[in-house]
């Protein structure tokens, strides 16, 4: 059986437009700092991944978005390259697999630190009714829900289809 863990990023380094490069622990510290500024507010955390494929490679970007309901948010992203992407299904699977892995890491790091976190964490999948990914919706949302995490698809999956998408790059622009 193929070891898929070797195809997953370690999520050791992230980026933020204001703060630059951060470790995963630095992201968690920033999330906690953000939450501490208004402890009476409700917070949601969204995890999403998107990719840009070329040949059999894909630049995958996974994001952590912390949202203060009704009052803005912050996001952090990690870029990773996979060399085994041969079709759309493999691309979507790689994105969802990265999102699940990152969500589990975030849940582990923030467990007990943010009220109602498991209920307020969602994975946003870059699939929707209006494209070639519509046949994958039930498959990927079921996969995410099997981990006990809420799943959102387009048009409600902005962490993947907007935030992560903004950070994917082609090899000619790297």
C-alpha positions in Angstrom: 0.0 0.0 0.0 1.2 3.5 -0.9 2.3 5.7 2.0 0.3 8.9 1.3 1.7 10.6 4.4 4.9 11.1 2.5 3.0 13.2 -0.1 1.7 15.6 2.6 3.3 18.8 3.7 4.6 19.1 7.3 3.0 22.6 7.6 6.1 23.9 9.2 6.2 27.4 7.5 3.4 29.8 6.7 3.1 33.3 5.3 1.1 36.3 6.2 1.1 39.6 4.2 1.8 41.7 7.3 3.9 39.3 9.4 5.9 37.5 6.7 7.2 34.0 7.3 5.9 32.2 10.4 6.3 28.8 11.9 3.2 26.7 12.6 3.6 27.7 16.2 3.8 31.3 15.2 0.5 31.0 13.3 -1.1 29.5 16.4 0.3 32.3 18.6 -1.1 34.9 16.1 -4.5 33.2 16.1 -4.5 33.3 19.9 -3.4 36.9 20.0 -6.1 37.8 17.5 -8.8 36.0 19.6 -7.6 37.6 22.8 -8.3 41.1 21.5 -12.1 40.5 21.8 -12.8 37.5 23.9 -16.5 38.1 23.8 -16.7 37.8 20.0 -17.4 34.6 18.2 -14.6 33.1 16.1 -14.6 30.7 13.2 -11.7 29.0 11.7 -11.7 28.0 8.0 -9.2 25.7 6.4 -9.0 25.5 2.6 -6.7 24.4 -0.1 -6.4 25.1 -3.8 -3.9 24.2 -6.4 -2.6 25.2 -9.8 -1.6 22.2 -11.9 1.0 22.0 -14.7 2.2 18.8 -16.3 2.0 16.2 -13.5 2.9 18.8 -10.8 0.7 21.0 -8.7 1.4 24.0 -6.5 -0.9 23.4 -3.5 -1.7 26.3 -1.2 -3.4 25.5 2.1 -4.8 28.4 4.3 -5.9 29.0 7.8 -8.4 31.8 8.1 -9.4 33.1 11.5 -12.6 35.1 11.3 -14.1 37.3 14.0 -17.8 37.0 13.1 -19.0 40.4 11.8 -15.6 42.0 12.2 -13.0 40.7 9.8 -10.2 38.2 10.0 -6.7 37.2 9.2 -5.2 34.4 7.1 -2.0 32.5 6.8 -1.0 30.2 3.9 1.4 27.4 3.2 2.6 26.5 -0.3 3.6 23.0 -1.2 4.4 21.1 -4.4 3.1 17.6 -5.3 4.6 15.7 -8.3 1.9 13.0 -8.6 -1.1 14.9 -9.9 -2.4 13.3 -13.1 -6.0 14.4 -13.4 -8.7 16.5 -11.8 -9.8 13.9 -9.3 -6.2 13.5 -8.0 -5.9 17.3 -7.8 -9.0 17.6 -5.7 -8.1 14.7 -3.5 -4.6 16.2 -2.9 -6.3 19.5 -1.9 -8.8 17.9 0.5 -6.1 15.6 1.9 -3.9 18.6 2.7 -6.9 20.5 4.3 -7.8 17.6 6.5 -4.2 17.2 7.6 -3.9 20.9 8.4 -7.3 21.0 10.2 -6.3 18.1 12.4 -3.0 19.9 13.3 -4.9 23.2 14.0 -7.5 21.4 16.1 -4.8 19.7 18.1 -2.9 23.0 18.7 -6.0 25.0 19.6 -8.0 22.4 21.5 -9.3 23.9 24.7 -8.0 27.4 23.8 -10.9 28.7 21.7 -14.5 28.1 22.8 -16.6 25.9 20.6 -13.6 25.4 18.2 -14.6 21.9 16.9 -18.0 23.3 16.0 -16.6 26.5 14.6 -14.0 24.9 12.3 -14.8 24.2 8.7 -12.9 22.8 5.7 -13.7 24.6 2.5 -13.3 22.3 -0.6 -12.8 23.8 -4.0 -15.7 21.8 -5.6 -19.1 23.0 -6.7 -22.2 22.3 -8.8 -21.1 24.5 -11.7 -18.1 22.7 -13.1 -16.3 19.5 -13.6 -15.9 18.9 -9.9 -19.7 18.5 -9.2 -19.3 14.7 -9.4 -16.8 14.8 -6.5 -18.9 16.8 -4.0 -20.5 13.9 -2.1 -17.2 12.1 -2.1 -15.1 14.9 -0.6 -17.7 16.2 1.7 -18.2 12.7 3.1 -14.5 12.3 3.5 -14.2 15.6 5.5 -17.3 14.8 7.6 -15.8 11.4 8.4 -13.2 13.3 10.4 -16.0 15.1 12.4 -15.4 18.4 10.6 -17.9 20.6 8.8 -17.5 20.8 5.0 -18.4 23.6 2.7 -18.4 23.7 -1.1 -18.7 26.5 -3.7 -20.0 29.1 -3.5 -19.5 29.0 0.3 -15.9 27.7 0.3 -14.1 31.0 0.1 -11.0 29.8 2.1 -10.2 27.4 -0.8 -11.8 29.1 -3.9 -10.8 32.7 -3.0 -8.1 32.9 -0.3 -6.0 29.9 -1.2 -6.6 30.5 -4.9 -5.1 33.9 -4.6 -1.8 32.4 -3.5 -1.4 29.6 -6.1 1.3 30.4 -8.6 2.4 29.0 -11.9 6.0 27.8 -12.3 6.7 30.7 -14.7 6.0 33.2 -11.9 8.0 31.5 -9.1 
